[in-house]
Amino acid sequence: MLRYIEEQFAGQRAKLRVVTEMLKLGLRVDERGFLYCGSIELAPAKVARALSVDRRVVIETMKEIASDKELFQVFSGLVPIANVAGSARLFGHDVIEIEADPDSLGVVAKVAGVLARHNVKIRQIIADDPELYPEPRMHVVVEGKLPQRAAYGLRKLRLKAISFK
C-alpha cells in the first residue's frame, strides 16, 4: 500500500510530506476530506504551518484522499496512539530502545521472550515502520525497573543497538 501512496503523490513532494506525517501520527480523513486526530478536527492552516507547506496543499491532499477509494480505506481507518516511552520514568517504568535490522525476523518475540524469562511485565511496545522512518526503533516500556539480569539477556541478543532509559 505504501507503494500505491508513493505512486499517487509522485512528483508532489509537499503532498507526500503531508501523507507521510499523517501515517506516522495516525491522522485520519473523513468522507468530506476533513482531517482528524482521533475525534478532534485539525485546522489545515495549522497542519500546514507545522509541516512547512501551504494550507492549500493540505486541503487538496485531504480531498484527494477522500475521493480515492484505496487511499480513503487507509486514511479513514488510522488512529493515533499514546507512546508513553518519553514519560515512562514519571510512571516509575524503564524503557528499552532497540535498533535492529528492519529485515530481521522475530525481534519482538526474542525481546519478549527474554523479558518473560526474567518475569518482567511489558507495558507497551511500539516499533517504527521501516518504510516511514529512516532509522526505525522499537521502544519497550517495562513495568518498574529493569533487572540487570534481564538487561544482560537482552544484550546477548546481538541487536544492532540497544539502550536502557
N, C-alpha and C positions, 0 to 999 in steps of 0.2 A: 504494500500500500504506500510506503514511503516513496517508492519509485514513481508511482502514479502522481503523488502530490508534487514531487520534483518536476515531473513532466508537465503538469498543469501550470506550474508557475515558472517554467524555464524562461530565462531571459528577463524575469521580473524580480530582481533582487530584493526590492523593498517588500513586495508581497510575500516572497519566500521567507524573509525575515519575520514577518508577521505570523505566518502559519507555523513556522518552526517554534517560535516563542509560545504560541497557543498550545502546541503539543507538549512542550516542556512544562507548562504551567497548568495544563488541564482546562483550558478555557474553551467553552463551547459556544456554538452558534445555534440560534433557533431558526424556525422556518421563515421568519421575516428578515433574517440577516442581522439580528442583533447579537451582540457579544456578551457573554456571561461568565462570571466566576462563581460557580455554584448557582445560587438563585439571585445573585447581585448583578444587575446590568452595569456594564462598563461603558463609559463615555469614550467614543472613538478618538476624540481630541486628546484625552489623557493617555490613552494607549499609544497613540501616535507619538506623543511627546516622549514617552518612556522608551520607545523604540527608535527614536530619531527618524521618523518618516512623516510624510504629510498625512493629515487626518483623512483625506480623500482616499489614500491608499488603503487605510484600514477599512473604510466603508465599502470600497469596491471589492476588497478581499472577502469581506463577510457576505456580500451579496453574491459573489461568485461561488462561494462555498454553499450557500443556501440553495442556489439554482442547479448545482451539480449533484446528482443522486449519490454517487460514490463518495464524494467529499463530504456531503451532508451526513451520510451514515457515520463517518468517522468523527466529524467535529460536533455532531449533535449528541454524541454519547460520552464525551470527555467529562471527567470530574477532577476537581483539584483535591489534593490530599495534603494533610499536615505532616511535614517532615520534621520530627522533633529532635533530630540529631544536634542541631545548633543550640538547643535549650536543655538537652538531656541532663547535664550536670545540675541544673537547677532543680530537677526532679530526683536527684540522687542516683542517676544512672550513668554508666560509661558507654562510650561509643567506639566501635571498631570501624576504621575506614580501610577499605581494601581496594587495591587496584590489581586487576587480573587481566590476562589476555582475553579480549572480548569473544574470541572463538573457542575458548576452553569450555569444556562441559563439566557440570556438576560442582561449580564453585559454591553455590548456595548450599547444596547438600553437604559438601565437605565441611564448610564452616559450621553449619547447624549441627552436624554430627559431633564435631569437637566440643561444641558448647554443651550439647546434650550429655556427652560422656562426663562432663565436669559439673553437671547439674546447674547450668547457667540458663536462666529463663530469658528468651528473646522477647523484647517488647515490640520491635519494629525492624523490618529490613526494607531498605529502598535501594534499588540498583538503577543507575543511569542507563538509558538506552544508548548503545554504542553508535547508532546511526544519528543520534541527536547531539551527543556530547563527544567532542574530540578526545577527551581523556576521561572515559567513564569510570565512575567509582561506585562502590557499594558501601552503604552505611548500615551498620548493625547496631541497634540500641539494645543494650542488655540491662536487665534489672539489677540495680545495685552496682557494686564494684566488681570488676572482672578479676577473678582469682589468677594469680601468677601462673599456676599450672595450666590454666586454660589458655592464657596468652602464649605460653611456651608451645602448647599443642597447635595453636594457630600458626605460629612462626614456622613450624615444621611442615606446613602445607606447601611451602615454596611458591607463594604467590608473588606476583610482580612487585608489589609493595603493600605493606600493612602498617597501620599506626593505631595507637590507642589514645583515646582522648577522654 
